[in-house]
Amino acid sequence: MPAMVSTRLLLLVGESAPFRKLSHVCWTARFHSSVHFLSRVDHNQGPLTLTSLGFKSEFGTTNENRISKPKQPNSPIEVSKSKVKVVKSNGVKAVGVKKPLEIEAAPFSAKSFSELGLPPLLIERLEREGFAVPTDVQSAAIPTILKNHDVVIQSYTGSGKTLAYLLPILSEVGPLKKKPLDGERDKEPGRKTDIEAVIVAPSRELGMQIVREVEKLLGPADKKMVQQLVGGANRSRQEEALKKNKPVIVVGTPGRIAEISAAGKLHTHGCRYLVLDEVDELLSFNFRETMHRILEHVGRRSGANPGGTKNPLARQAERQTIMVSATMPFSVIRAAGSWGRNPLLVQAKSIIPLESVPPSGPINLSGPTSSSTSNSNLQTQAAVASLPPVLKHYYCVTKLQHKVDTLRRCVHALDAKSVIAFMNHSKRLKDAVFKLEARGMKAAELHGDLGKLARSTTLKKFKNGEVRVLVTNELSARGLDVSECDLVVNLDLPTDSIHYAHRAGRTGRLGRKGNVVTICEESEVFVVKKLQKQLGVPIKVCEFTEGKLAVTEEEEKILEVVG
Ligand SMILES: Nc1ncnc2c1ncn2[C@@H]1O[C@H](COP(=O)(O)OP(=O)(O)OP(=O)(O)O)[C@@H](O)[C@H]1O
């Protein structure tokens, strides 16, 4: 066992293990509730195909790059010939579905949640909450998770990843789950009413946000079926609630989950789903030991493999592991591969086996790959495509002592209603809030040194518009969903492109407009230029004059005024 533990830990930091490159197939298909998957994917049998993923389809191959439709009526798969483009591989003309395909449109976009195989009661609840059409990543992830695949879900911030994993879980556990059809047996007949899903998030705020999303769907009568286990909250109350309410889903931070579990008050051996939201953060150094314990224990029925000598895949077989983030460094891809059962990488427009992801990362699947890719390139790859395409990025140069005043002028110039301003040191947040308030701008600080109550009150005030500028640190950079947020400001530079991406992603959620402004000193401009290059997005230099945002197009020297 100790030997295995250390191997896994190394997977998080090293970059050298050779990865077998498989050619990957993306496909164009519309999921229907009747789509059938095989029980597992066999990665050793060549490229991934619809059939290898378990779709019962009868695609023919022709020598004219044509894909013929299944012959039977009411076929579960519809493939539009016009949407599938066959690409060349190594100079050899590709033929039929066995060769890599490139996707031109959004192939997974289902028109409704009912197409994805969710139970009617859940769809009713979704409609009641105003969710009518699934996002691309939901259309891709939901049927894949419903077919029991372990998955790594990567798509940009604000694209709906939370429901992408919550919906398939709620359709299998709890009061909204699918009823077995006549003549069909319950999938888990003898199962105790035990914890069936454990969702882990790196911060209390994100944990509570997920709990509220589940509660909304469960409705007031059943909301006790989900229990929060976040740090900072009263632990004995959480333990009492576990005992009294017998929830089927728990959502919490790693430390608190591990604590309650070690005290014997949380029984997760029979758990069917383990979700790691913001997986790259959870597998980082800070959480490593706790996460290791959670990964080792959740979903392992007692008595199954007590000696720990079996192959790790057999030991993981009891649970389905779902790993989620907008940013996926290759080290995380590799760690995820070791914790899941042949996981699939699910993105908005493709699903491929994780093991076929080249070391340059999961994002630039169509770009050139190099086995000697440097660490910083790997970071870059992880950050590209994690940003919503609608975001506009600017930077503004000022002196250190004028940063807060520049922030105030920026908020006015853009007429921003809901602003998140990031700083790196929590001690300096208070000062910035004081300066903003002194100039009549409603502001509040949010950071980890505040108590749970102060944190949730501030967040509530920000969400309901009482606070216009939330001055915060990295605590709020991940997962926080405030749809009204229309401006993100970096008062201090983020440490790298991944941190920039998560901060920036607090605005422009689900296709909304958003601006990101980095306020920096002259000596920091080179870092902004580097971020621009790494992220692959233009970050334009700007000024705030006469209540307007003036943008200089550096290469073309055009001055445009946005007002
Ligand atoms: N199908 C949908 N229709 C309408 N709104 C949706 C849908 N799916 C999700 N949303 C809403 O979109 C917002 C963003 O979703 P979510 O927080 O899951 O994004 P995310 O991809 O997890 O972002 P991040 O990477 O920042 O954590 C939420 O307010 C959520 O309620």
The ligand as a MOL file (V3000), in Angstrom:
LIG
                    3D

  0  0  0     0  0            999 V3000
M  V30 BEGIN CTAB
M  V30 COUNTS 31 33 0 0 0
M  V30 BEGIN ATOM
M  V30 1 N -29.0840 24.7640 -19.1280 0
M  V30 2 C -29.0360 25.9180 -18.4780 0
M  V30 3 N -29.9160 26.9040 -18.7690 0
M  V30 4 C -29.8610 28.0990 -18.1310 0
M  V30 5 N -28.9650 28.3860 -17.1560 0
M  V30 6 C -28.0670 27.4360 -16.8200 0
M  V30 7 C -28.0640 26.1560 -17.4510 0
M  V30 8 N -27.0740 25.4320 -16.9120 0
M  V30 9 C -26.4910 26.2040 -15.9810 0
M  V30 10 N -27.0820 27.3950 -15.9100 0
M  V30 11 C -26.6930 28.5280 -15.0400 0
M  V30 12 O -25.4650 29.0390 -15.5490 0
M  V30 13 C -24.6490 29.5420 -14.5020 0
M  V30 14 C -23.2460 28.9810 -14.6030 0
M  V30 15 O -23.2500 27.6040 -14.3380 0
M  V30 16 P -22.1020 26.8760 -13.4880 0
M  V30 17 O -21.8380 27.6270 -12.2380 0
M  V30 18 O -22.4580 25.4560 -13.4000 0
M  V30 19 O -20.8540 27.0890 -14.4690 0
M  V30 20 P -19.4290 26.3660 -14.4260 0
M  V30 21 O -19.1350 25.9090 -15.8080 0
M  V30 22 O -19.3970 25.3670 -13.3350 0
M  V30 23 O -18.4930 27.6130 -14.0650 0
M  V30 24 P -17.0760 27.6350 -13.2560 0
M  V30 25 O -16.0660 26.9600 -14.1200 0
M  V30 26 O -16.8070 29.0800 -13.0860 0
M  V30 27 O -17.3020 26.9140 -11.9670 0
M  V30 28 C -25.3730 29.1720 -13.2060 0
M  V30 29 O -26.0660 30.3190 -12.7620 0
M  V30 30 C -26.3600 28.1050 -13.6180 0
M  V30 31 O -27.5160 28.0830 -12.8090 0
M  V30 END ATOM
M  V30 BEGIN BOND
M  V30 1 1 1 2
M  V30 2 1 2 3
M  V30 3 2 2 7
M  V30 4 2 3 4
M  V30 5 1 4 5
M  V30 6 2 5 6
M  V30 7 1 6 7
M  V30 8 1 6 10
M  V30 9 1 7 8
M  V30 10 2 8 9
M  V30 11 1 9 10
M  V30 12 1 10 11
M  V30 13 1 11 12
M  V30 14 1 11 30
M  V30 15 1 12 13
M  V30 16 1 13 14
M  V30 17 1 13 28
M  V30 18 1 14 15
M  V30 19 1 15 16
M  V30 20 2 16 17
M  V30 21 1 16 18
M  V30 22 1 16 19
M  V30 23 1 19 20
M  V30 24 2 20 21
M  V30 25 1 20 22
M  V30 26 1 20 23
M  V30 27 1 23 24
M  V30 28 2 24 25
M  V30 29 1 24 26
M  V30 30 1 24 27
M  V30 31 1 28 29
M  V30 32 1 28 30
M  V30 33 1 30 31
M  V30 END BOND
M  V30 END CTAB
M  END
